[in-house]
């Protein structure tokens, strides 16, 4: 049960879709920060994070 601070495939579960308008983000702040960097590059994407309970 040792998890690295680095994003793993399990943590990055979701669907990324390019959209012209609207941006729905459901990820922790650390991940959102990376998304903002993508937005600055004119890349709008919708990310849905799946949490297994």
N, CA, C and O atoms as a GROMACS GRO file, in nm:
protein
  212
    1UNK      N    1   0.082  -0.118   0.000
    1UNK     CA    2   0.000   0.000   0.000
    1UNK      C    3   0.087   0.125   0.000
    1UNK      O    4   0.048   0.229   0.054
    2UNK      N    5   0.206   0.114  -0.061
    2UNK     CA    6   0.289   0.234  -0.071
    2UNK      C    7   0.258   0.305  -0.201
    2UNK      O    8   0.273   0.247  -0.309
    3UNK      N    9   0.216   0.427  -0.192
    3UNK     CA   10   0.182   0.501  -0.315
    3UNK      C   11   0.281   0.615  -0.335
    3UNK      O   12   0.316   0.685  -0.241
    4UNK      N   13   0.323   0.634  -0.457
    4UNK     CA   14   0.418   0.743  -0.487
    4UNK      C   15   0.344   0.875  -0.503
    4UNK      O   16   0.225   0.877  -0.537
    5UNK      N   17   0.414   0.983  -0.480
    5UNK     CA   18   0.352   1.115  -0.496
    5UNK      C   19   0.330   1.144  -0.645
    5UNK      O   20   0.252   1.232  -0.681
    6UNK      N   21   0.400   1.068  -0.730
    6UNK     CA   22   0.386   1.090  -0.874
    6UNK      C   23   0.256   1.030  -0.924
    6UNK      O   24   0.214   0.924  -0.876
    7UNK      N   25   0.189   1.095  -1.019
    7UNK     CA   26   0.063   1.046  -1.076
    7UNK      C   27   0.082   0.912  -1.144
    7UNK      O   28   0.172   0.897  -1.227
    8UNK      N   29  -0.001   0.816  -1.110
    8UNK     CA   30   0.010   0.684  -1.173
    8UNK      C   31  -0.112   0.661  -1.262
    8UNK      O   32  -0.206   0.740  -1.262
    9UNK      N   33  -0.109   0.554  -1.339
    9UNK     CA   34  -0.221   0.525  -1.429
    9UNK      C   35  -0.351   0.514  -1.350
    9UNK      O   36  -0.456   0.558  -1.395
   10UNK      N   37  -0.342   0.453  -1.232
   10UNK     CA   38  -0.462   0.435  -1.150
   10UNK      C   39  -0.516   0.570  -1.104
   10UNK      O   40  -0.637   0.588  -1.093
   11UNK      N   41  -0.426   0.663  -1.078
   11UNK     CA   42  -0.469   0.795  -1.031
   11UNK      C   43  -0.517   0.880  -1.147
   11UNK      O   44  -0.598   0.971  -1.130
   12UNK      N   45  -0.466   0.851  -1.265
   12UNK     CA   46  -0.500   0.932  -1.382
   12UNK      C   47  -0.612   0.868  -1.463
   12UNK      O   48  -0.621   0.887  -1.584
   13UNK      N   49  -0.700   0.791  -1.393
   13UNK     CA   50  -0.814   0.730  -1.463
   13UNK      C   51  -0.912   0.837  -1.503
   13UNK      O   52  -0.952   0.918  -1.420
   14UNK      N   53  -0.952   0.839  -1.627
   14UNK     CA   54  -1.048   0.941  -1.671
   14UNK      C   55  -1.055   0.947  -1.822
   14UNK      O   56  -0.983   0.876  -1.892
   15UNK      N   57  -1.142   1.033  -1.871
   15UNK     CA   58  -1.156   1.048  -2.016
   15UNK      C   59  -1.128   1.191  -2.056
   15UNK      O   60  -1.188   1.285  -2.004
   16UNK      N   61  -1.034   1.208  -2.149
   16UNK     CA   62  -1.000   1.343  -2.193
   16UNK      C   63  -1.062   1.370  -2.330
   16UNK      O   64  -1.035   1.300  -2.427
   17UNK      N   65  -1.145   1.472  -2.335
   17UNK     CA   66  -1.211   1.506  -2.462
   17UNK      C   67  -1.189   1.653  -2.497
   17UNK      O   68  -1.206   1.741  -2.412
   18UNK      N   69  -1.150   1.678  -2.621
   18UNK     CA   70  -1.128   1.817  -2.663
   18UNK      C   71  -1.262   1.887  -2.682
   18UNK      O   72  -1.351   1.833  -2.748
   19UNK      N   73  -1.276   2.004  -2.626
   19UNK     CA   74  -1.401   2.080  -2.641
   19UNK      C   75  -1.370   2.226  -2.671
   19UNK      O   76  -1.270   2.280  -2.623
   20UNK      N   77  -1.454   2.289  -2.750
   20UNK     CA   78  -1.433   2.430  -2.785
   20UNK      C   79  -1.475   2.521  -2.671
   20UNK      O   80  -1.419   2.629  -2.654
   21UNK      N   81  -1.572   2.477  -2.593
   21UNK     CA   82  -1.616   2.562  -2.482
   21UNK      C   83  -1.647   2.477  -2.360
   21UNK      O   84  -1.689   2.362  -2.372
   22UNK      N   85  -1.625   2.535  -2.244
   22UNK     CA   86  -1.652   2.463  -2.120
   22UNK      C   87  -1.532   2.381  -2.075
   22UNK      O   88  -1.460   2.326  -2.158
   23UNK      N   89  -1.512   2.375  -1.946
   23UNK     CA   90  -1.402   2.294  -1.893
   23UNK      C   91  -1.442   2.236  -1.758
   23UNK      O   92  -1.451   2.307  -1.658
   24UNK      N   93  -1.465   2.105  -1.756
   24UNK     CA   94  -1.505   2.042  -1.631
   24UNK      C   95  -1.386   1.964  -1.574
   24UNK      O   96  -1.335   1.872  -1.638
   25UNK      N   97  -1.345   2.002  -1.456
   25UNK     CA   98  -1.230   1.935  -1.396
   25UNK      C   99  -1.266   1.876  -1.260
   25UNK      O  100  -1.316   1.946  -1.172
   26UNK      N  101  -1.241   1.748  -1.246
   26UNK     CA  102  -1.271   1.683  -1.119
   26UNK      C  103  -1.147   1.609  -1.070
   26UNK      O  104  -1.146   1.487  -1.057
   27UNK      N  105  -1.043   1.686  -1.043
   27UNK     CA  106  -0.918   1.627  -0.998
   27UNK      C  107  -0.860   1.709  -0.884
   27UNK      O  108  -0.895   1.825  -0.865
   28UNK      N  109  -0.770   1.647  -0.807
   28UNK     CA  110  -0.703   1.717  -0.697
   28UNK      C  111  -0.632   1.842  -0.747
   28UNK      O  112  -0.603   1.853  -0.866
   29UNK      N  113  -0.604   1.936  -0.659
   29UNK     CA  114  -0.538   2.061  -0.699
   29UNK      C  115  -0.407   2.038  -0.774
   29UNK      O  116  -0.381   2.105  -0.874
   30UNK      N  117  -0.324   1.945  -0.728
   30UNK     CA  118  -0.196   1.919  -0.797
   30UNK      C  119  -0.219   1.888  -0.945
   30UNK      O  120  -0.144   1.932  -1.032
   31UNK      N  121  -0.325   1.811  -0.973
   31UNK     CA  122  -0.353   1.773  -1.111
   31UNK      C  123  -0.412   1.891  -1.187
   31UNK      O  124  -0.382   1.911  -1.305
   32UNK      N  125  -0.495   1.970  -1.118
   32UNK     CA  126  -0.556   2.086  -1.182
   32UNK      C  127  -0.447   2.181  -1.229
   32UNK      O  128  -0.457   2.241  -1.336
   33UNK      N  129  -0.343   2.195  -1.149
   33UNK     CA  130  -0.233   2.286  -1.185
   33UNK      C  131  -0.174   2.246  -1.320
   33UNK      O  132  -0.140   2.332  -1.402
   34UNK      N  133  -0.162   2.115  -1.344
   34UNK     CA  134  -0.109   2.070  -1.472
   34UNK      C  135  -0.208   2.101  -1.584
   34UNK      O  136  -0.168   2.132  -1.697
   35UNK      N  137  -0.338   2.092  -1.552
   35UNK     CA  138  -0.440   2.120  -1.653
   35UNK      C  139  -0.436   2.266  -1.693
   35UNK      O  140  -0.455   2.301  -1.810
   36UNK      N  141  -0.411   2.352  -1.594
   36UNK     CA  142  -0.405   2.496  -1.625
   36UNK      C  143  -0.291   2.522  -1.723
   36UNK      O  144  -0.303   2.606  -1.812
   37UNK      N  145  -0.181   2.449  -1.708
   37UNK     CA  146  -0.068   2.466  -1.800
   37UNK      C  147  -0.112   2.429  -1.942
   37UNK      O  148  -0.070   2.491  -2.040
   38UNK      N  149  -0.196   2.325  -1.951
   38UNK     CA  150  -0.244   2.282  -2.083
   38UNK      C  151  -0.336   2.388  -2.142
   38UNK      O  152  -0.334   2.412  -2.263
   39UNK      N  153  -0.416   2.451  -2.055
   39UNK     CA  154  -0.509   2.553  -2.102
   39UNK      C  155  -0.432   2.670  -2.161
   39UNK      O  156  -0.475   2.731  -2.259
   40UNK      N  157  -0.318   2.702  -2.100
   40UNK     CA  158  -0.237   2.813  -2.150
   40UNK      C  159  -0.188   2.782  -2.291
   40UNK      O  160  -0.158   2.872  -2.368
   41UNK      N  161  -0.180   2.654  -2.322
   41UNK     CA  162  -0.135   2.613  -2.456
   41UNK      C  163  -0.253   2.604  -2.552
   41UNK      O  164  -0.243   2.542  -2.658
   42UNK      N  165  -0.365   2.666  -2.513
   42UNK     CA  166  -0.485   2.662  -2.598
   42UNK      C  167  -0.540   2.522  -2.611
   42UNK      O  168  -0.590   2.483  -2.716
   43UNK      N  169  -0.531   2.445  -2.505
   43UNK     CA  170  -0.584   2.308  -2.509
   43UNK      C  171  -0.695   2.293  -2.407
   43UNK      O  172  -0.670   2.287  -2.286
   44UNK      N  173  -0.818   2.286  -2.456
   44UNK     CA  174  -0.931   2.267  -2.365
   44UNK      C  175  -0.964   2.119  -2.357
   44UNK      O  176  -0.989   2.055  -2.459
   45UNK      N  177  -0.964   2.065  -2.238
   45UNK     CA  178  -0.995   1.923  -2.224
   45UNK      C  179  -1.084   1.897  -2.104
   45UNK      O  180  -1.077   1.968  -2.003
   46UNK      N  181  -1.166   1.796  -2.115
   46UNK     CA  182  -1.254   1.760  -2.005
   46UNK      C  183  -1.200   1.635  -1.939
   46UNK      O  184  -1.182   1.532  -2.004
   47UNK      N  185  -1.174   1.645  -1.812
   47UNK     CA  186  -1.118   1.530  -1.741
   47UNK      C  187  -1.212   1.480  -1.632
   47UNK      O  188  -1.251   1.555  -1.543
   48UNK      N  189  -1.247   1.356  -1.642
   48UNK     CA  190  -1.334   1.297  -1.540
   48UNK      C  191  -1.253   1.196  -1.460
   48UNK      O  192  -1.206   1.096  -1.514
   49UNK      N  193  -1.238   1.222  -1.332
   49UNK     CA  194  -1.160   1.130  -1.248
   49UNK      C  195  -1.253   1.028  -1.186
   49UNK      O  196  -1.360   1.062  -1.134
   50UNK      N  197  -1.212   0.903  -1.190
   50UNK     CA  198  -1.295   0.797  -1.130
   50UNK      C  199  -1.232   0.752  -1.001
   50UNK      O  200  -1.115   0.712  -0.998
   51UNK      N  201  -1.308   0.758  -0.894
   51UNK     CA  202  -1.255   0.715  -0.764
   51UNK      C  203  -1.321   0.585  -0.725
   51UNK      O  204  -1.444   0.576  -0.716
   52UNK      N  205  -1.239   0.483  -0.702
   52UNK     CA  206  -1.295   0.353  -0.663
   52UNK      C  207  -1.317   0.350  -0.514
   52UNK      O  208  -1.222   0.359  -0.436
   53UNK      N  209  -1.444   0.336  -0.474
   53UNK     CA  210  -1.474   0.333  -0.330
   53UNK      C  211  -1.499   0.190  -0.288
   53UNK      O  212  -1.526   0.164  -0.171
   0.00000   0.00000   0.00000
